[in-house]
């Protein structure tokens, strides 16, 4: 869909409309609680999150886009909260589903390494073990008395309904997750039943904790926020490194950092593979999460690049090949700033990093960066370009920061990005 220059924003009533259908569909307990429905009663803070993108629904998908078989099986996913707490809620998401999402049982446990898990706690919905979520719906679980520690891995195990299919995921998780043999293995401590491996996140898109006064910084963008080409299972994305930096500082109240990047994402155009345009998903993915007080946005390089990519036969993930100018991107950023400030969230603009672009595209990147640095439209600037560029050839990444494709940083590059985030980003959540 071409969304330039008028931007299409997802309606916030989507889950409310889904609630009507959910009441008829549920065979267990149904809830369509949105992210912060009971925030007035409790101080819930987003400690971990991801965001979904639809899987193209067509025959003969390339292997990269084929989802695992989950029907009647248990899916065990490993997540790393960035804030500690003694009570948690798990968020489930069926926003792209065309059929109900049927969860028969769900448990959370400290990860035992690989597919193993320690003693688990049952996750309930309206006091019941199972739930059916209508298409386009999403909900929080009941609060669970379960202690989590920041930076520690936890296993969330979900026993799926007998007809369940995966139609949406977070494709580049950089985390190995697990699918069992048929049956309910949600309480299994050992990993023998979990014979399947996959590196996406499905359905589970958030963990909130009830914590002492604290807040969340959201990192949103494309593959460079998502951590493309960082080390598998090592949490070497720049938001991970920034979370560790904040934890080490020990200054002020704790601050969580959540990663809402989607590889291939654009600011202004949707994609059949790379998700809704960031301008479309910003309100849902950032502004509706509990206690997000600041966000860092790094987006635009794919808008600049995809217009020049030739159409591909079969699955063309770069479609539509929308031509954009620096002015188009700036108008998109301005819309995000208005949305963020209306919600009381401070928005920090990140400069676009070097990508060895041809001259015309490099000119657009430089014009965007000049505006980000000098317009004072954002609440502050995160100069990732300056942190990563080669001094003698500023259109290129420094060699030690290049993962090898001349676009995505290495682990060292992501660490340099985290070090470049100003203290003001975290401090703005502590006021």
N, C-alpha and C positions, 0 to 999 in steps of 0.2 A: 504494500500500500504506500502511495506517495503521500507524505505528510508535510511537505514543504510548500508554502510557508506557514500554512495554518496547521496547528498541532492537534492531534487527537489525544485526548486524555481519558484514561479509563474511568468510568463512572464509579464513584465511591459507594453507590448503592448496590453494586453488583452482588455482594454477599448478602445484603438484606433481601434482595429478590430471591436469591437462592434459598433463603430460610423458609420461604413458603413451600417450595417443593420438598425441602428436606424433611418437613414434618410428615409428609406422606411416604417418603422413601425409607425412613429409618426402621430397621428391624431390631435395633438396640436402643441406645439413647442418642438423641440428636441435639447438636448445638451448632449455631452459626456465629458464635462469639467472634467479633473482630478483635484486632490486636490489643486494644487498650480499653475494653468495655468496662472493666472494674477497676481502672486505675485510680478512681477517686477513693476507693476503699483501701487499696493496698499500693505500696510503692513497688511496682514491678518494672524491672529494667531489662532491656534486651542484652543478653550475654553472648549469644551466638545466633547467627542468621545466615541464610543463603536465599537466593531468589531463583525462580523457575523460568524456563523457556519451553515453548511447545516443541514436540518432536514432529517433523513433517509426517503426515499421514498419507503414505503412498506405497505402492508395491515396489519391491526391489530396491529398498533403501541401501545406500552404501553401509558397509559394516560399522563405520564410525557412528551411525545414527540408529543402530539396532539395539533396542532395549532388552534387558534380560527377562526371562519368563518368571513371573512372580505369583501366578495364580495358585492359591492354596499353599503358598510357601511363606517362609519367614525372611524378612529383609532386615539385616542388621547393619546400621550405619554408625560411623565413628565421628563424633563431633568434639570440638574443643572450646568450651565456654571461656570467655576472657574476663569474667567477673565471678567472684565467689558468692555463694548464698546457701541458705538452709532450707529453702522451699523453691520448687521449680514448676514451671508449666511448659509443655511441649506444644508447638504450633503445627497443625496439619493443614495442608493446602491442596485443594482440588480445583484451582482457578481455571485450568485449561481442560478439565475433564469434560467429556461428553456423556459419560456414564457415572453412576454413583461410585464413590471411593468407599470400599467396605473394609473396615479394620475389625478383625475378630478379637485380637488381644495385642496389647502394647506394653513394653517394659523398658525401664531405663536402669543402667548399671554402670559402674566404673569398668572401663575396658581392661581386659586382662592381656592385651596384646594380640594382634591378628584378629581372628574371629572370636576369641575367648572373652568371657565377661565374668565379673564377680557377682556376688549375690545381688539380685535385681529387685526392683520395686515395680508393682503393677501401676500403670498409668490408667486413670479412669476418666470417663466423660459423663457428667451428670450422675456420678456414682457407679456407673456400669463399665464393664470391661471392653465392650465393643461399641462401635459407632458407624453409622453410614452418613457420608457427607455428600450432599447433592452436587451435581455439576456446577461449577463456578463458585462453590462454597469453600469456606475455610473456618477453622476454629481453634481455640485454645483448649487444652485439657484442663481438668480440675487441678488445683494446686496439689503438689505432692510433697510430703515431708521427706526431702531427700537432699543431702548436703553435697554441693559441688564445689570444687576448688579451681580457680582460674588456671588455665594452661594445662589441665589434666584431661586426658581423653575419656569420653563416655560413650557407651554403646546403647543406641536406641533401637530396639528390636520390635518389628511390627509383623504380626501374623495376618496375612492378607486373605480376602475373600476368594472363593473358588473360581470366580470369573475375572479377577482383577488383571488389568493391563496397565503398562506404563505408557502414558501419552505425553508426559511433560517431565522435565528433569532439569537439574543444573549440570550441564554437560561436562565442564572442566572442573571437577572437584579437587583434583590432585590428591585424592585420598582413596585408598582401597576400601570398598565396602563389600558386603557379603549377602548372598542369597542361599537359603538352605535347600536341602532336599524337601519333597512335599511333606507338609505337616507343621504343627505348631512347635517351634523350637525357641520361642521367645525367652523361656526361662533357662535354656541350656547354658551351663557354665563353660563347657568345652566347645571347641569350634568344629568338631568332626562333621557335624551335619551341614555345615556351611561350605558346600563344595563350589559354589559359584562366586566369581569375583567380578566387580564392576567399579568404575571410577567416576560415578556420578552421584548426585544426591537426588532422592525422590521423596515427594510428599512432606517430609519433615523439613520445615523451613525456618524454624525459630525455637530458641530456648530462652525463656525469661526467668529471672530469679527475683525473689523478694529480698531486697538488700538494704543495707544502711544507705543513707543519702548518697547517690551516685548517679551516673549518667552514661550515655552512649555516644560515641562518634561513629558515624556511618561512612564507609568508603564505598563510593559508587562509580562505576565506569565500565571499561571494556576489558580486554584480555590482560592489560598491564596491571589493572587492579585485581583481576581474577587470579593472577599469578601464573599465567601460561608459561610453560617451560621451566618453572621452578621445580625443585626436587620433590618427587612423590613421597607422600606421608611425612614430610619433614616440616611443614608449616613455614615455608620460606618466602611467602608472598609479602609484599610490603606492609599490608595491614597487620599481618602476624608479627612482623618485626617491630612495628610501631606499638602494638599492644605490649610486647615484651619490654620495650623501652619505657613505657609508662609504668608498668609494674615494678621495674627496677628503681625508678625514681622515688617511689614511695611518698610523693608529695601530694598533699591535699586528699580529697576523697577519691575513692577508686573510680576509674573510667574504663568502660568496656569499649572495644573496637570490633565492629562487625563488617564483613566483606560482602558487598552487594554488586560486585563486578560480574559481567557476563562476557565471555570471550566472543569477539565479533560484533558486539553491540554498537549501535550508532546513536547519536543524539537525536536525529531528526527522522529516521526511517526505520520502520519495522523490517524484519527479515524472517523468511520461512524457517531458518535454523538458529539465528542468533538473538531471537527474542524481540519483544516490543521495544520501540525506540525509548531511549532513556527519558525523553521529554514526556512520554506516555506513562511510563512505569514509576516515575519519581515519587509521585504522591503516595502510591500504594507501597512501594518497596522501602521508602525512607520515612516519609512524614507520618505514616500511620503506625510505625513501630513504637512500642513503649519507651518513653524517656530518651529518645534521640534528641540531643541538644545541638549537635553540630554535624556537618557533613563535608567531606572532601570529594569534589567531582573532577574526574579525569576522563574526558570523552571528546571525540572529534576526529581522531586520526582515521577511523574507518569511514566516516562520512567523506573525508577528503580522498581516500584511496578507492573506495568501492565504485565510484562513478567511472573510474578508468579501467576497471576490471572487465574483460570481455565476458559476455554471457556464456554460460556453460550449458552443455547438453545434459539432460537428466535433472539432477538436483542442483539448482543454482542458488546457493546460500547467500550470494552477494546481491540478489535481486531485492528491491529495484535498484538499478544503477543510477541513483539520484545524484545529479550534479549539484554541488553546494559551493558557496563562496564563503570567505571569512565573515562577511556581513551576515549571511544566513546563520552560521554557527553562533555568532555574537548575539543575534536576536534570540536564539534558543537558550543561551546561557541567561540572558536577561529574564526570560520567562521562568526559568528555574529559580532565580534569585527572588522574584516576586512570590512564587509559591512557598519557598522556604521561609521567607520573612513573615508571610501571612500566618504560617504555622509556628512562628517563634523559634525557628531553627536557623542558626548561623551557617552560611554556606561559603566554603573556601574553594577558590578556583585553582586548579592545578594546570601548569603549563604542559603542552603536548611534547612528548619526548622525541628525540631524534629517531628517524626511521629510514635514513638513506633514500630520501624521496627524489624523484625527478624535479627539475627546477620549478615548474608551475605549481606542483603540489607543495613543495618546500616553501614557496612564497606564501601560500595560504596558511601553512603551519606557523610561519614566522609572524604573519599579520595577526593571527589569533593570539599568539603568545604575547605580542606587544600590547594588545588590548587588555589581556588578563593582568599583565604587570602594571599598566599605567592608568586604567580607567577608574580604579577604586570602586568598581561596581560590586565586587564580592566583599565579604567581610575580611578577607585576607587572601594572600597568595601563597601557594605551595609550589616552589620553583623546581619541579622535577627535571625540567629541561637543563637547567644550570647544573644540577647535581650529576647528571649522567653524560653530558655531551663531551666530545673530544675538543680540547681547546683549539687545536690547529685545524680541525675540520668539524665545526659545530653542527653540521647536519648528520653527524654519525655518533653512535654510542662509543664511549671509551672501551677499549678492547677488553679490559678486565670486567666490564659491566655488561658485555654482550653475550647472550646465551648461544649465539652462533647464527641466528637468522637476521641479525642487524636491526631487529625491531623490538624483540622482547628481552628484557634484562635477564642476566644470570642471577643466581642467589645473591652474589655480592652486589649486583646492581639493585636488587630489591632492598637489600639492607641499606644501601646508600640513599634510596628513596625515603625509607623510614627515618633515617637520620636527618633528612632535609625538611621534615614536617615541623613547622614552627611550634614552640610551646604554647602559643596562643590558641591553637586548635583545641588542645586538651583543657587549657585554662578557661576557655569560654564555656565549657560544660560545668565548671565548678562554681560558677557565680550564682 
